[in-house]
């Protein structure tokens, strides 16, 4: 028999107490869970209401910004009040999306990513509103574009000087917001959040271009216009009827003096006023003349190397050597850019009685003048008078400021307007703009190839030449070693009969109207190597003249000679190495007839 221990008797009521304790525990847990659920629901409701209110505030701000763009021009003083309204709306949106409940909810899965993105977007918008729109509106309220028009040959520099700090502050804020938005992680966010992020990023990218330009203008113009002392500048007019890689030969040069905003012509010269002088400036690497063409001993060839600081330094050297007066900078135009300026100034009447306008400037300056004057000296006089007349219209304030800015912008972007300063601190700023005439040194932002043309017939035949460039990048066959191709085409737009009717000064010095030679320079992207060149036509004189390195790039110099009506083409390939390559882009010579450029990036197969 097995012995068993006696059970300890339960105290009276013990089992019922345990049940009551269990019920109380379950009740407490239930109440806590219910409280948490209620708190979560309240938080969600709180966040949802605040998100809706923030959305409405941002939409009101967006509508006000649309009004601000028009009012800043029509009523600059009233724009300040509008900016105040915008600041209130963006400030409210920022406040609504940054309270403790909102921030705490950002740790939740899925929802948190969206909340963080919205909060950061609202903060970026408020940053622009407070630190960019406000100072810009204050500048607009005091700086009237028309106040920058010269009066009796003088520009009032004080408004620009007063605006410098405010514009710099606004540009800094826009770029900070742009960087902040770029860092926002929108992976996994809801569609409307992703779209809002992309839209704001695009708007800030556009805004940073505008504020950057404004900052450059207010930073550079006062000192370059003599706010800190007199300056001398060469205005170099490139004649692209005789093409050079940077545009054309510098047929006419004007020395302009500026002092405290007062602008005047000090001297005019033509290429015939300069002697041929040997000697390469120290900053130009040896061996380049064999690669390109001799360009340091004759002023008409200083624009051969496709690098405007080189041409400007040579222009400065030639002028100072010939006339003994220091040159502080160089500005380059061509007749196409002058035609764009005439859109702003309106027609000007030359001493010859000719009316020069935007519609006839290119034809008159690059074609008709050669038919009218056989003596090159008379041609130079005509160019000089045209330059003086347009200069007088600009410095006399006879232009529409709102038409002038687009004309200058288009000319700069197409390489027809370039600027160089011998002040390093100013040149550093210019190098960040399209005015520099400099190829990008890296492939970070764009993978840029250069394709340039140069007349080698000793003629003015490029008024009747058509050019095109087709660029492509094969990033697929070998992603770590892409191949870049530039196909250049040169076409004579003349029949043989038309060529024979041209003045002797226009057709080739050596071959008359029989044929015309054009050098084609192809510069590959930085860090690439030259692979090969394939001519697309037979029966045409074609050759590779030189292959080398310059500006951190491979350079291929080719020569093609075509008869009237013929077309020559060549495809040049470059092999890339390992590394990052930005979007494909092309720089080319600003010809009389703009070069047709097509780009096929990531062309595979």
RAPEFEN-V861577 format. One record per backbone hydrogen bond with DSSP energy under -0.5 kcal/mol. CO is the residue of the C=O (numbers start at 1). NH is the residue of the N-H. E is the energy in kcal/mol with one decimal. If there is no record, write none. Layout:
# RAPEFEN-V861577
co=CO nh=NH e=E
co=CO nh=NH e=E
This chain:
# RAPEFEN-V861577
co=7 nh=9 e=-0.6
co=11 nh=14 e=-2.0
co=13 nh=17 e=-1.5
co=14 nh=18 e=-1.9
co=15 nh=19 e=-2.0
co=16 nh=20 e=-2.1
co=17 nh=21 e=-2.7
co=18 nh=22 e=-2.5
co=19 nh=23 e=-2.5
co=20 nh=24 e=-2.7
co=21 nh=25 e=-2.4
co=22 nh=26 e=-2.7
co=23 nh=27 e=-2.4
co=24 nh=28 e=-2.8
co=25 nh=29 e=-2.8
co=26 nh=30 e=-2.7
co=27 nh=31 e=-3.0
co=28 nh=32 e=-3.0
co=29 nh=33 e=-3.2
co=30 nh=34 e=-3.0
co=31 nh=35 e=-2.9
co=32 nh=36 e=-3.0
co=33 nh=37 e=-3.0
co=34 nh=38 e=-3.1
co=35 nh=39 e=-3.0
co=36 nh=40 e=-3.1
co=37 nh=41 e=-3.3
co=38 nh=42 e=-2.8
co=39 nh=43 e=-3.1
co=40 nh=44 e=-3.3
co=41 nh=45 e=-2.9
co=42 nh=46 e=-3.2
co=43 nh=47 e=-3.5
co=44 nh=48 e=-3.2
co=45 nh=49 e=-2.9
co=46 nh=50 e=-2.6
co=47 nh=51 e=-3.0
co=48 nh=52 e=-2.3
co=49 nh=53 e=-2.6
co=50 nh=54 e=-2.8
co=51 nh=55 e=-2.6
co=52 nh=56 e=-2.3
co=53 nh=57 e=-2.3
co=54 nh=58 e=-2.6
co=55 nh=59 e=-2.2
co=56 nh=60 e=-2.2
co=57 nh=61 e=-2.3
co=58 nh=62 e=-2.5
co=59 nh=63 e=-2.1
co=60 nh=64 e=-2.1
co=61 nh=65 e=-2.3
co=62 nh=66 e=-1.8
co=63 nh=67 e=-1.5
co=64 nh=68 e=-2.4
co=65 nh=69 e=-1.8
co=66 nh=70 e=-0.8
co=67 nh=71 e=-2.6
co=68 nh=72 e=-2.7
co=70 nh=73 e=-0.8
co=70 nh=74 e=-2.2
co=71 nh=75 e=-3.0
co=75 nh=79 e=-1.3
co=76 nh=80 e=-0.7
co=77 nh=80 e=-1.0
co=77 nh=81 e=-0.6
co=78 nh=82 e=-1.6
co=79 nh=83 e=-2.3
co=80 nh=84 e=-1.9
co=81 nh=85 e=-1.7
co=82 nh=86 e=-2.2
co=83 nh=87 e=-2.7
co=84 nh=88 e=-1.8
co=85 nh=89 e=-1.9
co=86 nh=90 e=-2.8
co=87 nh=91 e=-2.5
co=88 nh=92 e=-2.0
co=89 nh=93 e=-2.2
co=90 nh=94 e=-2.3
co=91 nh=95 e=-2.5
co=92 nh=96 e=-2.8
co=93 nh=97 e=-1.2
co=95 nh=98 e=-1.3
co=99 nh=103 e=-2.4
co=100 nh=104 e=-2.8
co=101 nh=105 e=-2.0
co=102 nh=106 e=-0.6
co=103 nh=106 e=-1.0
co=104 nh=107 e=-1.4
co=105 nh=108 e=-1.5
co=108 nh=112 e=-1.6
co=109 nh=111 e=-3.2
co=110 nh=114 e=-1.2
co=111 nh=115 e=-2.3
co=112 nh=116 e=-2.7
co=113 nh=117 e=-2.1
co=114 nh=118 e=-2.4
co=115 nh=119 e=-2.5
co=116 nh=120 e=-2.5
co=117 nh=121 e=-2.3
co=118 nh=122 e=-2.5
co=119 nh=123 e=-2.2
co=120 nh=124 e=-2.1
co=121 nh=125 e=-2.3
co=122 nh=126 e=-2.2
co=123 nh=127 e=-2.1
co=124 nh=128 e=-2.0
co=125 nh=129 e=-2.3
co=126 nh=130 e=-2.7
co=127 nh=131 e=-2.7
co=128 nh=132 e=-1.8
co=128 nh=133 e=-2.7
co=129 nh=134 e=-1.0
co=132 nh=136 e=-2.2
co=133 nh=137 e=-2.6
co=134 nh=138 e=-2.0
co=135 nh=139 e=-2.0
co=136 nh=140 e=-2.7
co=137 nh=141 e=-1.9
co=138 nh=142 e=-0.7
co=139 nh=142 e=-1.2
co=139 nh=143 e=-3.0
co=142 nh=144 e=-0.8
co=144 nh=147 e=-1.8
co=145 nh=148 e=-1.8
co=146 nh=149 e=-1.4
co=147 nh=156 e=-0.6
co=151 nh=154 e=-1.0
co=153 nh=263 e=-3.2
co=154 nh=151 e=-2.9
co=155 nh=157 e=-0.8
co=157 nh=161 e=-2.4
co=158 nh=162 e=-2.7
co=159 nh=163 e=-1.3
co=160 nh=164 e=-0.9
co=161 nh=164 e=-0.6
co=163 nh=167 e=-2.5
co=164 nh=168 e=-2.2
co=165 nh=169 e=-2.4
co=166 nh=170 e=-2.3
co=167 nh=171 e=-2.5
co=168 nh=172 e=-2.3
co=169 nh=173 e=-2.1
co=170 nh=174 e=-2.4
co=171 nh=175 e=-2.3
co=172 nh=176 e=-2.1
co=173 nh=177 e=-2.6
co=174 nh=178 e=-2.5
co=175 nh=179 e=-2.3
co=176 nh=180 e=-2.5
co=177 nh=181 e=-2.7
co=178 nh=182 e=-2.0
co=179 nh=183 e=-1.3
co=181 nh=184 e=-1.3
co=184 nh=186 e=-0.8
co=186 nh=189 e=-1.9
co=190 nh=193 e=-0.5
co=190 nh=194 e=-2.5
co=191 nh=195 e=-2.6
co=192 nh=196 e=-2.0
co=193 nh=197 e=-2.3
co=194 nh=198 e=-2.3
co=195 nh=199 e=-2.6
co=196 nh=200 e=-2.4
co=197 nh=201 e=-2.4
co=198 nh=202 e=-2.1
co=199 nh=203 e=-2.2
co=200 nh=204 e=-2.6
co=201 nh=205 e=-2.0
co=202 nh=206 e=-2.1
co=203 nh=207 e=-2.6
co=204 nh=208 e=-2.6
co=205 nh=209 e=-1.2
co=206 nh=210 e=-1.7
co=207 nh=211 e=-3.1
co=208 nh=212 e=-2.1
co=209 nh=213 e=-2.2
co=210 nh=214 e=-2.6
co=211 nh=215 e=-2.4
co=212 nh=216 e=-2.4
co=213 nh=217 e=-2.6
co=214 nh=218 e=-2.5
co=215 nh=219 e=-1.9
co=216 nh=220 e=-2.7
co=217 nh=221 e=-2.5
co=220 nh=224 e=-2.4
co=221 nh=225 e=-2.1
co=222 nh=227 e=-2.5
co=223 nh=226 e=-1.5
co=225 nh=261 e=-2.7
co=226 nh=229 e=-0.9
co=226 nh=260 e=-1.4
co=231 nh=258 e=-2.5
co=232 nh=328 e=-3.0
co=232 nh=329 e=-1.0
co=233 nh=235 e=-0.6
co=233 nh=256 e=-3.4
co=234 nh=236 e=-0.7
co=234 nh=331 e=-2.9
co=235 nh=237 e=-0.6
co=235 nh=254 e=-2.1
co=236 nh=238 e=-0.8
co=236 nh=333 e=-2.5
co=237 nh=251 e=-0.7
co=237 nh=252 e=-1.2
co=238 nh=240 e=-1.0
co=238 nh=335 e=-0.7
co=239 nh=242 e=-1.6
co=239 nh=249 e=-1.3
co=240 nh=592 e=-0.6
co=241 nh=462 e=-2.4
co=242 nh=249 e=-1.2
co=243 nh=455 e=-2.0
co=244 nh=247 e=-2.3
co=247 nh=244 e=-0.7
co=249 nh=239 e=-2.9
co=249 nh=251 e=-2.1
co=251 nh=271 e=-1.4
co=252 nh=237 e=-2.6
co=253 nh=269 e=-3.0
co=254 nh=235 e=-3.5
co=254 nh=256 e=-0.6
co=255 nh=266 e=-3.1
co=255 nh=267 e=-1.5
co=256 nh=233 e=-2.9
co=257 nh=264 e=-2.2
co=258 nh=231 e=-2.6
co=259 nh=262 e=-2.1
co=261 nh=155 e=-2.2
co=262 nh=259 e=-1.9
co=264 nh=257 e=-3.0
co=264 nh=266 e=-0.5
co=267 nh=255 e=-3.6
co=269 nh=253 e=-3.1
co=270 nh=273 e=-2.2
co=271 nh=274 e=-1.3
co=275 nh=277 e=-0.7
co=281 nh=284 e=-1.9
co=283 nh=285 e=-0.6
co=285 nh=288 e=-1.1
co=287 nh=291 e=-0.9
co=288 nh=292 e=-3.0
co=297 nh=277 e=-0.9
co=298 nh=301 e=-2.2
co=299 nh=302 e=-1.1
co=301 nh=304 e=-1.5
co=303 nh=246 e=-1.9
co=305 nh=307 e=-2.9
co=307 nh=310 e=-1.0
co=307 nh=311 e=-1.5
co=308 nh=312 e=-3.1
co=309 nh=313 e=-2.4
co=310 nh=314 e=-2.2
co=311 nh=315 e=-2.5
co=312 nh=316 e=-2.6
co=313 nh=317 e=-2.3
co=314 nh=318 e=-3.0
co=315 nh=319 e=-2.6
co=316 nh=320 e=-2.6
co=317 nh=321 e=-2.2
co=318 nh=322 e=-2.2
co=319 nh=323 e=-3.4
co=319 nh=324 e=-0.7
co=320 nh=324 e=-1.3
co=328 nh=422 e=-2.5
co=329 nh=234 e=-2.2
co=330 nh=420 e=-2.2
co=331 nh=236 e=-3.3
co=332 nh=418 e=-1.5
co=333 nh=238 e=-3.2
co=334 nh=338 e=-2.2
co=335 nh=339 e=-2.2
co=336 nh=340 e=-1.6
co=337 nh=341 e=-2.0
co=338 nh=342 e=-1.9
co=339 nh=343 e=-0.6
co=340 nh=343 e=-0.9
co=340 nh=344 e=-0.6
co=341 nh=344 e=-1.2
co=341 nh=345 e=-2.2
co=342 nh=346 e=-2.0
co=344 nh=400 e=-1.8
co=348 nh=350 e=-0.5
co=348 nh=356 e=-3.3
co=350 nh=353 e=-2.5
co=354 nh=350 e=-3.1
co=354 nh=356 e=-0.6
co=355 nh=357 e=-0.6
co=356 nh=348 e=-2.4
co=357 nh=360 e=-0.6
co=357 nh=361 e=-1.8
co=360 nh=364 e=-2.9
co=361 nh=365 e=-2.7
co=362 nh=366 e=-2.2
co=363 nh=367 e=-1.4
co=363 nh=368 e=-2.5
co=364 nh=369 e=-1.6
co=367 nh=370 e=-1.0
co=367 nh=371 e=-1.0
co=368 nh=372 e=-2.1
co=369 nh=373 e=-2.3
co=372 nh=374 e=-0.5
co=374 nh=376 e=-0.6
co=375 nh=378 e=-1.0
co=375 nh=379 e=-1.6
co=376 nh=380 e=-2.2
co=377 nh=381 e=-1.9
co=378 nh=382 e=-2.2
co=379 nh=383 e=-2.5
co=380 nh=384 e=-2.5
co=381 nh=385 e=-2.4
co=382 nh=386 e=-2.2
co=383 nh=387 e=-2.5
co=384 nh=388 e=-2.5
co=385 nh=389 e=-2.3
co=386 nh=390 e=-2.2
co=387 nh=391 e=-2.4
co=388 nh=392 e=-2.4
co=389 nh=393 e=-1.8
co=390 nh=394 e=-2.0
co=391 nh=395 e=-3.0
co=392 nh=396 e=-1.7
co=393 nh=398 e=-1.8
co=394 nh=397 e=-1.3
co=395 nh=153 e=-1.1
co=397 nh=399 e=-1.8
co=399 nh=401 e=-0.7
co=400 nh=403 e=-1.0
co=400 nh=404 e=-1.9
co=401 nh=405 e=-1.7
co=402 nh=406 e=-0.6
co=403 nh=407 e=-1.3
co=404 nh=408 e=-2.5
co=405 nh=409 e=-2.7
co=406 nh=410 e=-2.7
co=407 nh=411 e=-2.1
co=408 nh=412 e=-2.3
co=409 nh=413 e=-2.5
co=410 nh=414 e=-1.5
co=411 nh=416 e=-2.4
co=411 nh=417 e=-1.3
co=412 nh=415 e=-1.3
co=418 nh=332 e=-2.7
co=420 nh=330 e=-2.0
co=422 nh=424 e=-0.7
co=423 nh=426 e=-0.7
co=423 nh=427 e=-2.8
co=424 nh=428 e=-2.3
co=425 nh=429 e=-0.8
co=426 nh=430 e=-2.3
co=427 nh=431 e=-2.3
co=429 nh=432 e=-1.6
co=430 nh=433 e=-2.2
co=430 nh=436 e=-0.5
co=433 nh=436 e=-1.5
co=434 nh=437 e=-0.7
co=435 nh=419 e=-2.5
co=437 nh=308 e=-2.4
co=443 nh=582 e=-2.3
co=445 nh=583 e=-0.7
co=446 nh=448 e=-0.9
co=447 nh=585 e=-2.4
co=449 nh=587 e=-2.6
co=450 nh=523 e=-3.4
co=451 nh=589 e=-0.9
co=452 nh=521 e=-2.6
co=454 nh=519 e=-3.0
co=457 nh=509 e=-1.5
co=457 nh=510 e=-0.7
co=458 nh=509 e=-0.8
co=460 nh=463 e=-0.8
co=461 nh=464 e=-2.3
co=462 nh=465 e=-1.1
co=464 nh=493 e=-2.8
co=466 nh=491 e=-3.0
co=467 nh=596 e=-1.9
co=468 nh=489 e=-2.5
co=469 nh=471 e=-0.5
co=469 nh=598 e=-2.3
co=470 nh=487 e=-2.8
co=471 nh=600 e=-2.8
co=472 nh=485 e=-2.7
co=473 nh=475 e=-0.9
co=473 nh=603 e=-2.1
co=474 nh=483 e=-1.8
co=476 nh=479 e=-0.6
co=478 nh=481 e=-2.6
co=482 nh=576 e=-3.3
co=483 nh=474 e=-3.1
co=484 nh=574 e=-2.6
co=485 nh=472 e=-2.5
co=486 nh=488 e=-0.6
co=486 nh=572 e=-2.7
co=487 nh=470 e=-2.4
co=488 nh=570 e=-2.1
co=489 nh=468 e=-1.8
co=490 nh=568 e=-2.6
co=491 nh=466 e=-2.9
co=491 nh=493 e=-0.5
co=495 nh=499 e=-2.3
co=496 nh=500 e=-2.0
co=497 nh=501 e=-0.8
co=498 nh=501 e=-0.7
co=499 nh=502 e=-1.3
co=503 nh=506 e=-1.5
co=503 nh=507 e=-1.6
co=506 nh=460 e=-2.7
co=508 nh=512 e=-1.5
co=511 nh=514 e=-2.1
co=512 nh=508 e=-1.7
co=516 nh=562 e=-2.4
co=517 nh=456 e=-2.8
co=518 nh=560 e=-2.4
co=519 nh=454 e=-1.9
co=519 nh=521 e=-0.5
co=520 nh=522 e=-0.5
co=520 nh=558 e=-2.7
co=521 nh=452 e=-2.9
co=521 nh=523 e=-0.5
co=522 nh=524 e=-0.5
co=522 nh=556 e=-2.2
co=523 nh=450 e=-2.3
co=525 nh=528 e=-1.8
co=529 nh=575 e=-3.0
co=532 nh=573 e=-2.8
co=534 nh=571 e=-2.7
co=541 nh=561 e=-2.4
co=543 nh=545 e=-0.6
co=543 nh=559 e=-2.6
co=546 nh=557 e=-3.1
co=548 nh=555 e=-3.2
co=550 nh=553 e=-1.9
co=552 nh=527 e=-1.4
co=553 nh=550 e=-2.5
co=554 nh=524 e=-2.0
co=555 nh=548 e=-2.6
co=556 nh=522 e=-2.6
co=556 nh=558 e=-0.6
co=557 nh=545 e=-2.6
co=557 nh=546 e=-1.6
co=558 nh=520 e=-2.5
co=559 nh=543 e=-1.9
co=560 nh=518 e=-3.0
co=561 nh=541 e=-0.8
co=562 nh=516 e=-2.6
co=563 nh=566 e=-2.2
co=566 nh=492 e=-2.6
co=568 nh=490 e=-2.9
co=569 nh=536 e=-2.7
co=570 nh=488 e=-2.5
co=570 nh=572 e=-0.5
co=571 nh=534 e=-2.8
co=572 nh=486 e=-2.5
co=573 nh=531 e=-2.9
co=573 nh=532 e=-0.7
co=574 nh=484 e=-2.6
co=574 nh=576 e=-0.5
co=575 nh=529 e=-2.0
co=583 nh=447 e=-2.8
co=585 nh=449 e=-2.3
co=587 nh=451 e=-2.8
co=589 nh=591 e=-1.6
co=592 nh=594 e=-0.7
co=595 nh=597 e=-0.5
co=596 nh=469 e=-3.0
co=598 nh=471 e=-2.9
co=599 nh=601 e=-0.6
co=600 nh=473 e=-1.9
co=600 nh=603 e=-0.7
co=602 nh=604 e=-0.7
